[in-house]
């Protein structure tokens, strides 16, 4: 079955970014809440869309061009973007 898209047109990257932290519902100690921090996250995937304000990346693709595990990350939250190579790994070498 021929591919309906070309994955090589997208950049494979790792994005280091800070995610907002949410607290459980209920009452919390004010001193503890003042110590809350954003959570560092690392995401790996292909950039499928980039705008002035965000990156949309996806980690999985099917042969028909459908995608899974996609996320949109605000550029203001990004700390570092690393371009990765997509070299093939021989599965029989395990």
PyMOL Python script that loads the backbone (N, CA, C, O; Angstrom):
from pymol import cmd

cmd.read_pdbstr("""\
ATOM      1  N   UNK A   1       0.846  -1.178   0.000  1.00  0.00           N
ATOM      2  CA  UNK A   1       0.000   0.000   0.000  1.00  0.00           C
ATOM      3  C   UNK A   1       0.895   1.245   0.000  1.00  0.00           C
ATOM      4  O   UNK A   1       1.737   1.376   0.888  1.00  0.00           O
ATOM      5  N   UNK A   2       0.745   2.155  -0.954  1.00  0.00           N
ATOM      6  CA  UNK A   2       1.580   3.359  -0.997  1.00  0.00           C
ATOM      7  C   UNK A   2       1.221   4.325   0.131  1.00  0.00           C
ATOM      8  O   UNK A   2       0.071   4.406   0.561  1.00  0.00           O
ATOM      9  N   UNK A   3       2.222   5.045   0.592  1.00  0.00           N
ATOM     10  CA  UNK A   3       2.000   6.044   1.631  1.00  0.00           C
ATOM     11  C   UNK A   3       1.238   7.231   1.048  1.00  0.00           C
ATOM     12  O   UNK A   3       1.435   7.587  -0.114  1.00  0.00           O
ATOM     13  N   UNK A   4       0.373   7.839   1.846  1.00  0.00           N
ATOM     14  CA  UNK A   4      -0.384   9.002   1.413  1.00  0.00           C
ATOM     15  C   UNK A   4       0.256  10.298   1.912  1.00  0.00           C
ATOM     16  O   UNK A   4      -0.284  11.386   1.712  1.00  0.00           O
ATOM     17  N   UNK A   5       1.402  10.170   2.558  1.00  0.00           N
ATOM     18  CA  UNK A   5       2.118  11.338   3.051  1.00  0.00           C
ATOM     19  C   UNK A   5       3.599  10.990   3.132  1.00  0.00           C
ATOM     20  O   UNK A   5       3.975   9.822   3.032  1.00  0.00           O
ATOM     21  N   UNK A   6       4.430  11.997   3.311  1.00  0.00           N
ATOM     22  CA  UNK A   6       5.869  11.790   3.388  1.00  0.00           C
ATOM     23  C   UNK A   6       6.346  12.261   4.759  1.00  0.00           C
ATOM     24  O   UNK A   6       6.456  13.464   4.996  1.00  0.00           O
ATOM     25  N   UNK A   7       6.629  11.324   5.663  1.00  0.00           N
ATOM     26  CA  UNK A   7       7.060  11.658   7.016  1.00  0.00           C
ATOM     27  C   UNK A   7       8.356  12.453   7.013  1.00  0.00           C
ATOM     28  O   UNK A   7       8.608  13.228   7.936  1.00  0.00           O
ATOM     29  N   UNK A   8       9.179  12.271   5.988  1.00  0.00           N
ATOM     30  CA  UNK A   8      10.459  12.970   5.924  1.00  0.00           C
ATOM     31  C   UNK A   8      10.306  14.479   5.757  1.00  0.00           C
ATOM     32  O   UNK A   8      11.282  15.213   5.915  1.00  0.00           O
ATOM     33  N   UNK A   9       9.112  14.953   5.442  1.00  0.00           N
ATOM     34  CA  UNK A   9       8.908  16.398   5.313  1.00  0.00           C
ATOM     35  C   UNK A   9       8.817  17.094   6.670  1.00  0.00           C
ATOM     36  O   UNK A   9       8.811  18.323   6.741  1.00  0.00           O
ATOM     37  N   UNK A  10       8.746  16.309   7.749  1.00  0.00           N
ATOM     38  CA  UNK A  10       8.624  16.864   9.098  1.00  0.00           C
ATOM     39  C   UNK A  10       9.934  16.721   9.859  1.00  0.00           C
ATOM     40  O   UNK A  10      10.684  15.771   9.633  1.00  0.00           O
ATOM     41  N   UNK A  11      10.214  17.660  10.759  1.00  0.00           N
ATOM     42  CA  UNK A  11      11.421  17.604  11.579  1.00  0.00           C
ATOM     43  C   UNK A  11      11.160  16.748  12.816  1.00  0.00           C
ATOM     44  O   UNK A  11      10.156  16.933  13.504  1.00  0.00           O
ATOM     45  N   UNK A  12      12.066  15.809  13.094  1.00  0.00           N
ATOM     46  CA  UNK A  12      12.016  15.002  14.306  1.00  0.00           C
ATOM     47  C   UNK A  12      12.790  15.752  15.388  1.00  0.00           C
ATOM     48  O   UNK A  12      13.968  16.062  15.210  1.00  0.00           O
ATOM     49  N   UNK A  13      12.125  16.044  16.511  1.00  0.00           N
ATOM     50  CA  UNK A  13      12.735  16.877  17.545  1.00  0.00           C
ATOM     51  C   UNK A  13      12.453  16.341  18.948  1.00  0.00           C
ATOM     52  O   UNK A  13      11.550  15.533  19.161  1.00  0.00           O
ATOM     53  N   UNK A  14      13.253  16.817  19.886  1.00  0.00           N
ATOM     54  CA  UNK A  14      12.967  16.667  21.311  1.00  0.00           C
ATOM     55  C   UNK A  14      12.763  18.080  21.842  1.00  0.00           C
ATOM     56  O   UNK A  14      13.615  18.947  21.653  1.00  0.00           O
ATOM     57  N   UNK A  15      11.639  18.310  22.501  1.00  0.00           N
ATOM     58  CA  UNK A  15      11.355  19.615  23.092  1.00  0.00           C
ATOM     59  C   UNK A  15      11.385  19.487  24.601  1.00  0.00           C
ATOM     60  O   UNK A  15      10.655  18.685  25.182  1.00  0.00           O
ATOM     61  N   UNK A  16      12.235  20.284  25.233  1.00  0.00           N
ATOM     62  CA  UNK A  16      12.232  20.424  26.686  1.00  0.00           C
ATOM     63  C   UNK A  16      11.361  21.632  27.005  1.00  0.00           C
ATOM     64  O   UNK A  16      11.595  22.730  26.501  1.00  0.00           O
ATOM     65  N   UNK A  17      10.344  21.417  27.855  1.00  0.00           N
ATOM     66  CA  UNK A  17       9.421  22.500  28.132  1.00  0.00           C
ATOM     67  C   UNK A  17       8.893  22.402  29.560  1.00  0.00           C
ATOM     68  O   UNK A  17       9.016  21.361  30.204  1.00  0.00           O
ATOM     69  N   UNK A  18       8.308  23.484  30.048  1.00  0.00           N
ATOM     70  CA  UNK A  18       7.729  23.521  31.384  1.00  0.00           C
ATOM     71  C   UNK A  18       6.220  23.469  31.284  1.00  0.00           C
ATOM     72  O   UNK A  18       5.604  24.275  30.587  1.00  0.00           O
ATOM     73  N   UNK A  19       5.625  22.508  31.989  1.00  0.00           N
ATOM     74  CA  UNK A  19       4.173  22.348  32.000  1.00  0.00           C
ATOM     75  C   UNK A  19       3.604  22.970  33.265  1.00  0.00           C
ATOM     76  O   UNK A  19       4.245  22.969  34.316  1.00  0.00           O
ATOM     77  N   UNK A  20       2.407  23.494  33.152  1.00  0.00           N
ATOM     78  CA  UNK A  20       1.709  24.034  34.315  1.00  0.00           C
ATOM     79  C   UNK A  20       1.354  22.889  35.262  1.00  0.00           C
ATOM     80  O   UNK A  20       1.028  21.790  34.816  1.00  0.00           O
ATOM     81  N   UNK A  21       1.417  23.144  36.545  1.00  0.00           N
ATOM     82  CA  UNK A  21       1.042  22.140  37.548  1.00  0.00           C
ATOM     83  C   UNK A  21      -0.328  22.488  38.106  1.00  0.00           C
ATOM     84  O   UNK A  21      -0.642  23.653  38.349  1.00  0.00           O
ATOM     85  N   UNK A  22      -1.125  21.468  38.299  1.00  0.00           N
ATOM     86  CA  UNK A  22      -2.464  21.622  38.848  1.00  0.00           C
ATOM     87  C   UNK A  22      -2.502  20.921  40.201  1.00  0.00           C
ATOM     88  O   UNK A  22      -1.843  19.900  40.399  1.00  0.00           O
ATOM     89  N   UNK A  23      -3.270  21.469  41.118  1.00  0.00           N
ATOM     90  CA  UNK A  23      -3.407  20.853  42.445  1.00  0.00           C
ATOM     91  C   UNK A  23      -4.680  20.026  42.500  1.00  0.00           C
ATOM     92  O   UNK A  23      -5.629  20.262  41.752  1.00  0.00           O
ATOM     93  N   UNK A  24      -4.682  19.058  43.394  1.00  0.00           N
ATOM     94  CA  UNK A  24      -5.893  18.279  43.627  1.00  0.00           C
ATOM     95  C   UNK A  24      -6.993  19.210  44.134  1.00  0.00           C
ATOM     96  O   UNK A  24      -6.721  20.240  44.752  1.00  0.00           O
ATOM     97  N   UNK A  25      -8.234  18.827  43.860  1.00  0.00           N
ATOM     98  CA  UNK A  25      -9.364  19.599  44.373  1.00  0.00           C
ATOM     99  C   UNK A  25      -9.378  19.497  45.892  1.00  0.00           C
ATOM    100  O   UNK A  25      -9.100  18.435  46.450  1.00  0.00           O
ATOM    101  N   UNK A  26      -9.696  20.581  46.548  1.00  0.00           N
ATOM    102  CA  UNK A  26      -9.784  20.579  48.010  1.00  0.00           C
ATOM    103  C   UNK A  26      -8.958  21.699  48.604  1.00  0.00           C
ATOM    104  O   UNK A  26      -8.478  22.588  47.901  1.00  0.00           O
ATOM    105  N   UNK A  27      -8.805  21.633  49.909  1.00  0.00           N
ATOM    106  CA  UNK A  27      -8.072  22.665  50.646  1.00  0.00           C
ATOM    107  C   UNK A  27      -6.598  22.312  50.731  1.00  0.00           C
ATOM    108  O   UNK A  27      -6.231  21.148  50.895  1.00  0.00           O
ATOM    109  N   UNK A  28      -5.742  23.353  50.614  1.00  0.00           N
ATOM    110  CA  UNK A  28      -4.296  23.152  50.636  1.00  0.00           C
ATOM    111  C   UNK A  28      -3.645  24.193  51.530  1.00  0.00           C
ATOM    112  O   UNK A  28      -4.124  25.321  51.647  1.00  0.00           O
ATOM    113  N   UNK A  29      -2.556  23.799  52.152  1.00  0.00           N
ATOM    114  CA  UNK A  29      -1.782  24.699  52.986  1.00  0.00           C
ATOM    115  C   UNK A  29      -1.167  25.795  52.115  1.00  0.00           C
ATOM    116  O   UNK A  29      -0.498  25.493  51.127  1.00  0.00           O
ATOM    117  N   UNK A  30      -1.381  27.040  52.464  1.00  0.00           N
ATOM    118  CA  UNK A  30      -0.898  28.181  51.682  1.00  0.00           C
ATOM    119  C   UNK A  30       0.625  28.155  51.530  1.00  0.00           C
ATOM    120  O   UNK A  30       1.142  28.445  50.451  1.00  0.00           O
ATOM    121  N   UNK A  31       1.352  27.808  52.609  1.00  0.00           N
ATOM    122  CA  UNK A  31       2.818  27.752  52.540  1.00  0.00           C
ATOM    123  C   UNK A  31       3.273  26.724  51.498  1.00  0.00           C
ATOM    124  O   UNK A  31       4.210  26.971  50.739  1.00  0.00           O
ATOM    125  N   UNK A  32       2.596  25.563  51.470  1.00  0.00           N
ATOM    126  CA  UNK A  32       2.950  24.521  50.515  1.00  0.00           C
ATOM    127  C   UNK A  32       2.659  24.983  49.085  1.00  0.00           C
ATOM    128  O   UNK A  32       3.452  24.740  48.176  1.00  0.00           O
ATOM    129  N   UNK A  33       1.526  25.647  48.895  1.00  0.00           N
ATOM    130  CA  UNK A  33       1.152  26.098  47.552  1.00  0.00           C
ATOM    131  C   UNK A  33       2.106  27.174  47.031  1.00  0.00           C
ATOM    132  O   UNK A  33       2.342  27.263  45.826  1.00  0.00           O
ATOM    133  N   UNK A  34       2.648  27.982  47.923  1.00  0.00           N
ATOM    134  CA  UNK A  34       3.610  29.013  47.504  1.00  0.00           C
ATOM    135  C   UNK A  34       4.906  28.406  46.981  1.00  0.00           C
ATOM    136  O   UNK A  34       5.677  29.078  46.296  1.00  0.00           O
ATOM    137  N   UNK A  35       5.146  27.138  47.301  1.00  0.00           N
ATOM    138  CA  UNK A  35       6.357  26.447  46.847  1.00  0.00           C
ATOM    139  C   UNK A  35       6.136  25.658  45.556  1.00  0.00           C
ATOM    140  O   UNK A  35       7.054  25.001  45.067  1.00  0.00           O
ATOM    141  N   UNK A  36       4.931  25.720  45.006  1.00  0.00           N
ATOM    142  CA  UNK A  36       4.626  24.985  43.772  1.00  0.00           C
ATOM    143  C   UNK A  36       5.503  25.473  42.624  1.00  0.00           C
ATOM    144  O   UNK A  36       5.850  26.651  42.544  1.00  0.00           O
ATOM    145  N   UNK A  37       5.853  24.541  41.738  1.00  0.00           N
ATOM    146  CA  UNK A  37       6.689  24.859  40.584  1.00  0.00           C
ATOM    147  C   UNK A  37       6.087  24.228  39.333  1.00  0.00           C
ATOM    148  O   UNK A  37       5.291  23.292  39.412  1.00  0.00           O
ATOM    149  N   UNK A  38       6.476  24.753  38.196  1.00  0.00           N
ATOM    150  CA  UNK A  38       6.114  24.127  36.924  1.00  0.00           C
ATOM    151  C   UNK A  38       6.892  22.824  36.792  1.00  0.00           C
ATOM    152  O   UNK A  38       7.968  22.673  37.370  1.00  0.00           O
ATOM    153  N   UNK A  39       6.345  21.892  36.035  1.00  0.00           N
ATOM    154  CA  UNK A  39       6.965  20.577  35.880  1.00  0.00           C
ATOM    155  C   UNK A  39       7.751  20.491  34.577  1.00  0.00           C
ATOM    156  O   UNK A  39       7.185  20.720  33.508  1.00  0.00           O
ATOM    157  N   UNK A  40       9.077  20.159  34.639  1.00  0.00           N
ATOM    158  CA  UNK A  40       9.849  19.980  33.408  1.00  0.00           C
ATOM    159  C   UNK A  40       9.393  18.722  32.663  1.00  0.00           C
ATOM    160  O   UNK A  40       9.180  17.673  33.271  1.00  0.00           O
ATOM    161  N   UNK A  41       9.247  18.841  31.346  1.00  0.00           N
ATOM    162  CA  UNK A  41       8.784  17.748  30.502  1.00  0.00           C
ATOM    163  C   UNK A  41       9.692  17.650  29.282  1.00  0.00           C
ATOM    164  O   UNK A  41      10.200  18.661  28.796  1.00  0.00           O
ATOM    165  N   UNK A  42       9.896  16.418  28.786  1.00  0.00           N
ATOM    166  CA  UNK A  42      10.597  16.195  27.524  1.00  0.00           C
ATOM    167  C   UNK A  42       9.649  15.444  26.607  1.00  0.00           C
ATOM    168  O   UNK A  42       9.133  14.387  26.968  1.00  0.00           O
ATOM    169  N   UNK A  43       9.423  15.986  25.431  1.00  0.00           N
ATOM    170  CA  UNK A  43       8.560  15.347  24.437  1.00  0.00           C
ATOM    171  C   UNK A  43       9.353  15.125  23.162  1.00  0.00           C
ATOM    172  O   UNK A  43      10.127  15.986  22.744  1.00  0.00           O
ATOM    173  N   UNK A  44       9.155  13.945  22.533  1.00  0.00           N
ATOM    174  CA  UNK A  44       9.831  13.609  21.284  1.00  0.00           C
ATOM    175  C   UNK A  44       8.778  13.319  20.225  1.00  0.00           C
ATOM    176  O   UNK A  44       7.819  12.589  20.474  1.00  0.00           O
ATOM    177  N   UNK A  45       8.964  13.895  19.043  1.00  0.00           N
ATOM    178  CA  UNK A  45       8.039  13.650  17.941  1.00  0.00           C
ATOM    179  C   UNK A  45       8.389  14.517  16.748  1.00  0.00           C
ATOM    180  O   UNK A  45       9.413  15.199  16.721  1.00  0.00           O
ATOM    181  N   UNK A  46       7.511  14.470  15.770  1.00  0.00           N
ATOM    182  CA  UNK A  46       7.701  15.248  14.553  1.00  0.00           C
ATOM    183  C   UNK A  46       6.860  16.505  14.630  1.00  0.00           C
ATOM    184  O   UNK A  46       5.682  16.451  14.982  1.00  0.00           O
ATOM    185  N   UNK A  47       7.476  17.661  14.295  1.00  0.00           N
ATOM    186  CA  UNK A  47       6.747  18.925  14.247  1.00  0.00           C
ATOM    187  C   UNK A  47       5.835  18.874  13.026  1.00  0.00           C
ATOM    188  O   UNK A  47       6.318  18.848  11.894  1.00  0.00           O
ATOM    189  N   UNK A  48       4.523  18.860  13.244  1.00  0.00           N
ATOM    190  CA  UNK A  48       3.583  18.795  12.123  1.00  0.00           C
ATOM    191  C   UNK A  48       2.970  20.157  11.822  1.00  0.00           C
ATOM    192  O   UNK A  48       2.369  20.353  10.766  1.00  0.00           O
ATOM    193  N   UNK A  49       3.125  21.105  12.761  1.00  0.00           N
ATOM    194  CA  UNK A  49       2.658  22.475  12.521  1.00  0.00           C
ATOM    195  C   UNK A  49       3.391  23.411  13.469  1.00  0.00           C
ATOM    196  O   UNK A  49       3.613  23.086  14.636  1.00  0.00           O
ATOM    197  N   UNK A  50       3.761  24.568  12.955  1.00  0.00           N
ATOM    198  CA  UNK A  50       4.392  25.597  13.772  1.00  0.00           C
ATOM    199  C   UNK A  50       3.759  26.926  13.422  1.00  0.00           C
ATOM    200  O   UNK A  50       3.645  27.290  12.251  1.00  0.00           O
ATOM    201  N   UNK A  51       3.348  27.648  14.458  1.00  0.00           N
ATOM    202  CA  UNK A  51       2.820  28.992  14.266  1.00  0.00           C
ATOM    203  C   UNK A  51       3.702  29.960  15.040  1.00  0.00           C
ATOM    204  O   UNK A  51       4.715  29.570  15.620  1.00  0.00           O
ATOM    205  N   UNK A  52       3.313  31.196  15.042  1.00  0.00           N
ATOM    206  CA  UNK A  52       4.038  32.218  15.792  1.00  0.00           C
ATOM    207  C   UNK A  52       4.017  31.913  17.293  1.00  0.00           C
ATOM    208  O   UNK A  52       4.929  32.313  18.017  1.00  0.00           O
ATOM    209  N   UNK A  53       2.979  31.205  17.767  1.00  0.00           N
ATOM    210  CA  UNK A  53       2.795  31.017  19.205  1.00  0.00           C
ATOM    211  C   UNK A  53       2.999  29.599  19.718  1.00  0.00           C
ATOM    212  O   UNK A  53       3.189  29.425  20.922  1.00  0.00           O
ATOM    213  N   UNK A  54       2.969  28.569  18.863  1.00  0.00           N
ATOM    214  CA  UNK A  54       3.088  27.204  19.372  1.00  0.00           C
ATOM    215  C   UNK A  54       3.653  26.241  18.345  1.00  0.00           C
ATOM    216  O   UNK A  54       3.736  26.522  17.149  1.00  0.00           O
ATOM    217  N   UNK A  55       4.043  25.066  18.890  1.00  0.00           N
ATOM    218  CA  UNK A  55       4.444  23.917  18.087  1.00  0.00           C
ATOM    219  C   UNK A  55       3.396  22.838  18.288  1.00  0.00           C
ATOM    220  O   UNK A  55       2.936  22.621  19.409  1.00  0.00           O
ATOM    221  N   UNK A  56       3.012  22.158  17.212  1.00  0.00           N
ATOM    222  CA  UNK A  56       2.213  20.950  17.326  1.00  0.00           C
ATOM    223  C   UNK A  56       3.080  19.816  16.836  1.00  0.00           C
ATOM    224  O   UNK A  56       3.612  19.855  15.726  1.00  0.00           O
ATOM    225  N   UNK A  57       3.220  18.791  17.685  1.00  0.00           N
ATOM    226  CA  UNK A  57       4.058  17.655  17.338  1.00  0.00           C
ATOM    227  C   UNK A  57       3.273  16.363  17.547  1.00  0.00           C
ATOM    228  O   UNK A  57       2.338  16.310  18.346  1.00  0.00           O
ATOM    229  N   UNK A  58       3.671  15.323  16.814  1.00  0.00           N
ATOM    230  CA  UNK A  58       3.030  14.021  16.931  1.00  0.00           C
ATOM    231  C   UNK A  58       4.100  12.949  17.032  1.00  0.00           C
ATOM    232  O   UNK A  58       5.146  13.037  16.389  1.00  0.00           O
ATOM    233  N   UNK A  59       3.828  11.933  17.848  1.00  0.00           N
ATOM    234  CA  UNK A  59       4.799  10.865  18.058  1.00  0.00           C
ATOM    235  C   UNK A  59       4.552   9.642  17.180  1.00  0.00           C
ATOM    236  O   UNK A  59       5.474   8.862  16.944  1.00  0.00           O
ATOM    237  N   UNK A  60       3.329   9.461  16.694  1.00  0.00           N
ATOM    238  CA  UNK A  60       2.997   8.248  15.947  1.00  0.00           C
ATOM    239  C   UNK A  60       2.286   8.574  14.641  1.00  0.00           C
ATOM    240  O   UNK A  60       1.480   9.503  14.576  1.00  0.00           O
ATOM    241  N   UNK A  61       2.591   7.796  13.595  1.00  0.00           N
ATOM    242  CA  UNK A  61       1.936   7.942  12.294  1.00  0.00           C
ATOM    243  C   UNK A  61       1.591   6.569  11.738  1.00  0.00           C
ATOM    244  O   UNK A  61       2.380   5.633  11.869  1.00  0.00           O
ATOM    245  N   UNK A  62       0.437   6.440  11.127  1.00  0.00           N
ATOM    246  CA  UNK A  62       0.057   5.222  10.403  1.00  0.00           C
ATOM    247  C   UNK A  62       0.337   5.445   8.916  1.00  0.00           C
ATOM    248  O   UNK A  62       0.556   6.575   8.478  1.00  0.00           O
ATOM    249  N   UNK A  63       0.327   4.360   8.152  1.00  0.00           N
ATOM    250  CA  UNK A  63       0.655   4.448   6.733  1.00  0.00           C
ATOM    251  C   UNK A  63      -0.342   5.299   5.957  1.00  0.00           C
ATOM    252  O   UNK A  63      -0.011   5.797   4.881  1.00  0.00           O
ATOM    253  N   UNK A  64      -1.559   5.478   6.477  1.00  0.00           N
ATOM    254  CA  UNK A  64      -2.555   6.300   5.778  1.00  0.00           C
ATOM    255  C   UNK A  64      -2.453   7.783   6.134  1.00  0.00           C
ATOM    256  O   UNK A  64      -3.242   8.596   5.652  1.00  0.00           O
ATOM    257  N   UNK A  65      -1.465   8.136   6.991  1.00  0.00           N
ATOM    258  CA  UNK A  65      -1.275   9.532   7.352  1.00  0.00           C
ATOM    259  C   UNK A  65      -2.004   9.953   8.614  1.00  0.00           C
ATOM    260  O   UNK A  65      -1.909  11.112   9.019  1.00  0.00           O
ATOM    261  N   UNK A  66      -2.734   9.034   9.249  1.00  0.00           N
ATOM    262  CA  UNK A  66      -3.351   9.390  10.522  1.00  0.00           C
ATOM    263  C   UNK A  66      -2.264   9.438  11.587  1.00  0.00           C
ATOM    264  O   UNK A  66      -1.212   8.816  11.441  1.00  0.00           O
ATOM    265  N   UNK A  67      -2.524  10.175  12.650  1.00  0.00           N
ATOM    266  CA  UNK A  67      -1.500  10.423  13.648  1.00  0.00           C
ATOM    267  C   UNK A  67      -2.045  10.214  15.053  1.00  0.00           C
ATOM    268  O   UNK A  67      -3.248  10.321  15.288  1.00  0.00           O
ATOM    269  N   UNK A  68      -1.145   9.915  15.979  1.00  0.00           N
ATOM    270  CA  UNK A  68      -1.518   9.716  17.368  1.00  0.00           C
ATOM    271  C   UNK A  68      -0.505  10.341  18.305  1.00  0.00           C
ATOM    272  O   UNK A  68       0.609  10.682  17.906  1.00  0.00           O
ATOM    273  N   UNK A  69      -0.905  10.483  19.540  1.00  0.00           N
ATOM    274  CA  UNK A  69      -0.096  11.112  20.595  1.00  0.00           C
ATOM    275  C   UNK A  69       0.417  12.482  20.169  1.00  0.00           C
ATOM    276  O   UNK A  69       1.613  12.764  20.246  1.00  0.00           O
ATOM    277  N   UNK A  70      -0.498  13.320  19.723  1.00  0.00           N
ATOM    278  CA  UNK A  70      -0.141  14.682  19.311  1.00  0.00           C
ATOM    279  C   UNK A  70      -0.303  15.628  20.499  1.00  0.00           C
ATOM    280  O   UNK A  70      -1.140  15.409  21.374  1.00  0.00           O
ATOM    281  N   UNK A  71       0.502  16.671  20.514  1.00  0.00           N
ATOM    282  CA  UNK A  71       0.440  17.683  21.571  1.00  0.00           C
ATOM    283  C   UNK A  71       0.774  19.031  20.968  1.00  0.00           C
ATOM    284  O   UNK A  71       1.600  19.126  20.060  1.00  0.00           O
ATOM    285  N   UNK A  72       0.135  20.073  21.471  1.00  0.00           N
ATOM    286  CA  UNK A  72       0.454  21.443  21.080  1.00  0.00           C
ATOM    287  C   UNK A  72       1.064  22.133  22.294  1.00  0.00           C
ATOM    288  O   UNK A  72       0.456  22.185  23.363  1.00  0.00           O
ATOM    289  N   UNK A  73       2.273  22.662  22.115  1.00  0.00           N
ATOM    290  CA  UNK A  73       3.026  23.273  23.210  1.00  0.00           C
ATOM    291  C   UNK A  73       3.231  24.752  22.907  1.00  0.00           C
ATOM    292  O   UNK A  73       3.760  25.085  21.846  1.00  0.00           O
ATOM    293  N   UNK A  74       2.826  25.654  23.808  1.00  0.00           N
ATOM    294  CA  UNK A  74       3.094  27.074  23.594  1.00  0.00           C
ATOM    295  C   UNK A  74       4.603  27.337  23.530  1.00  0.00           C
ATOM    296  O   UNK A  74       5.359  26.808  24.345  1.00  0.00           O
ATOM    297  N   UNK A  75       5.035  28.143  22.578  1.00  0.00           N
ATOM    298  CA  UNK A  75       6.465  28.433  22.427  1.00  0.00           C
ATOM    299  C   UNK A  75       7.039  29.085  23.676  1.00  0.00           C
ATOM    300  O   UNK A  75       8.212  28.881  23.990  1.00  0.00           O
ATOM    301  N   UNK A  76       6.234  29.868  24.394  1.00  0.00           N
ATOM    302  CA  UNK A  76       6.700  30.508  25.623  1.00  0.00           C
ATOM    303  C   UNK A  76       7.080  29.490  26.691  1.00  0.00           C
ATOM    304  O   UNK A  76       7.850  29.806  27.598  1.00  0.00           O
ATOM    305  N   UNK A  77       6.549  28.270  26.597  1.00  0.00           N
ATOM    306  CA  UNK A  77       6.832  27.226  27.582  1.00  0.00           C
ATOM    307  C   UNK A  77       8.067  26.418  27.215  1.00  0.00           C
ATOM    308  O   UNK A  77       8.578  25.666  28.045  1.00  0.00           O
ATOM    309  N   UNK A  78       8.560  26.558  25.977  1.00  0.00           N
ATOM    310  CA  UNK A  78       9.696  25.763  25.493  1.00  0.00           C
ATOM    311  C   UNK A  78      11.010  26.330  26.011  1.00  0.00           C
ATOM    312  O   UNK A  78      11.235  27.540  25.980  1.00  0.00           O
ATOM    313  N   UNK A  79      11.864  25.445  26.483  1.00  0.00           N
ATOM    314  CA  UNK A  79      13.181  25.840  26.964  1.00  0.00           C
ATOM    315  C   UNK A  79      14.289  25.493  25.975  1.00  0.00           C
ATOM    316  O   UNK A  79      15.264  26.230  25.832  1.00  0.00           O
ATOM    317  N   UNK A  80      14.121  24.349  25.288  1.00  0.00           N
ATOM    318  CA  UNK A  80      15.160  23.895  24.367  1.00  0.00           C
ATOM    319  C   UNK A  80      14.527  22.964  23.339  1.00  0.00           C
ATOM    320  O   UNK A  80      13.661  22.154  23.670  1.00  0.00           O
ATOM    321  N   UNK A  81      14.968  23.088  22.094  1.00  0.00           N
ATOM    322  CA  UNK A  81      14.518  22.196  21.032  1.00  0.00           C
ATOM    323  C   UNK A  81      15.758  21.588  20.391  1.00  0.00           C
ATOM    324  O   UNK A  81      16.655  22.301  19.941  1.00  0.00           O
ATOM    325  N   UNK A  82      15.793  20.258  20.358  1.00  0.00           N
ATOM    326  CA  UNK A  82      16.923  19.534  19.790  1.00  0.00           C
ATOM    327  C   UNK A  82      16.454  18.797  18.545  1.00  0.00           C
ATOM    328  O   UNK A  82      15.513  18.005  18.606  1.00  0.00           O
ATOM    329  N   UNK A  83      17.104  19.054  17.416  1.00  0.00           N
ATOM    330  CA  UNK A  83      16.804  18.349  16.177  1.00  0.00           C
ATOM    331  C   UNK A  83      17.413  16.957  16.262  1.00  0.00           C
ATOM    332  O   UNK A  83      18.598  16.817  16.567  1.00  0.00           O
ATOM    333  N   UNK A  84      16.610  15.921  15.994  1.00  0.00           N
ATOM    334  CA  UNK A  84      17.064  14.536  16.069  1.00  0.00           C
ATOM    335  C   UNK A  84      17.158  13.959  14.663  1.00  0.00           C
ATOM    336  O   UNK A  84      16.541  14.472  13.729  1.00  0.00           O
ATOM    337  N   UNK A  85      17.935  12.886  14.519  1.00  0.00           N
ATOM    338  CA  UNK A  85      17.990  12.176  13.246  1.00  0.00           C
ATOM    339  C   UNK A  85      17.091  10.957  13.349  1.00  0.00           C
ATOM    340  O   UNK A  85      16.854  10.444  14.443  1.00  0.00           O
ATOM    341  N   UNK A  86      16.600  10.503  12.234  1.00  0.00           N
ATOM    342  CA  UNK A  86      15.713   9.343  12.241  1.00  0.00           C
ATOM    343  C   UNK A  86      16.376   8.177  11.523  1.00  0.00           C
ATOM    344  O   UNK A  86      15.883   7.698  10.501  1.00  0.00           O
ATOM    345  N   UNK A  87      17.507   7.725  12.074  1.00  0.00           N
ATOM    346  CA  UNK A  87      18.219   6.583  11.513  1.00  0.00           C
ATOM    347  C   UNK A  87      17.473   5.303  11.861  1.00  0.00           C
ATOM    348  O   UNK A  87      16.903   5.180  12.946  1.00  0.00           O
ATOM    349  N   UNK A  88      17.481   4.362  10.943  1.00  0.00           N
ATOM    350  CA  UNK A  88      16.803   3.087  11.169  1.00  0.00           C
ATOM    351  C   UNK A  88      17.602   2.235  12.143  1.00  0.00           C
ATOM    352  O   UNK A  88      18.833   2.244  12.133  1.00  0.00           O
ATOM    353  N   UNK A  89      16.880   1.497  12.986  1.00  0.00           N
ATOM    354  CA  UNK A  89      17.504   0.540  13.906  1.00  0.00           C
ATOM    355  C   UNK A  89      17.075  -0.848  13.465  1.00  0.00           C
ATOM    356  O   UNK A  89      15.886  -1.116  13.296  1.00  0.00           O
ATOM    357  N   UNK A  90      18.052  -1.728  13.279  1.00  0.00           N
ATOM    358  CA  UNK A  90      17.770  -3.091  12.859  1.00  0.00           C
ATOM    359  C   UNK A  90      17.224  -3.871  14.047  1.00  0.00           C
ATOM    360  O   UNK A  90      17.963  -4.142  14.994  1.00  0.00           O
ATOM    361  N   UNK A  91      15.962  -4.233  14.017  1.00  0.00           N
ATOM    362  CA  UNK A  91      15.311  -4.932  15.109  1.00  0.00           C
ATOM    363  C   UNK A  91      15.891  -6.308  15.388  1.00  0.00           C
ATOM    364  O   UNK A  91      15.696  -6.845  16.478  1.00  0.00           O
ATOM    365  N   UNK A  92      16.591  -6.888  14.437  1.00  0.00           N
ATOM    366  CA  UNK A  92      17.157  -8.222  14.636  1.00  0.00           C
ATOM    367  C   UNK A  92      18.428  -8.181  15.475  1.00  0.00           C
ATOM    368  O   UNK A  92      18.942  -9.232  15.858  1.00  0.00           O
ATOM    369  N   UNK A  93      18.944  -6.995  15.768  1.00  0.00           N
ATOM    370  CA  UNK A  93      20.198  -6.858  16.513  1.00  0.00           C
ATOM    371  C   UNK A  93      19.982  -6.920  18.021  1.00  0.00           C
ATOM    372  O   UNK A  93      20.931  -6.732  18.782  1.00  0.00           O
ATOM    373  N   UNK A  94      18.782  -7.174  18.459  1.00  0.00           N
ATOM    374  CA  UNK A  94      18.507  -7.185  19.916  1.00  0.00           C
ATOM    375  C   UNK A  94      19.060  -8.385  20.581  1.00  0.00           C
ATOM    376  O   UNK A  94      18.915  -8.541  21.794  1.00  0.00           O
TER     377      UNK A  94
END
""", "prot")
cmd.dss("prot")
cmd.show_as("cartoon", "prot")
cmd.util.cbc("prot")
cmd.orient("prot")
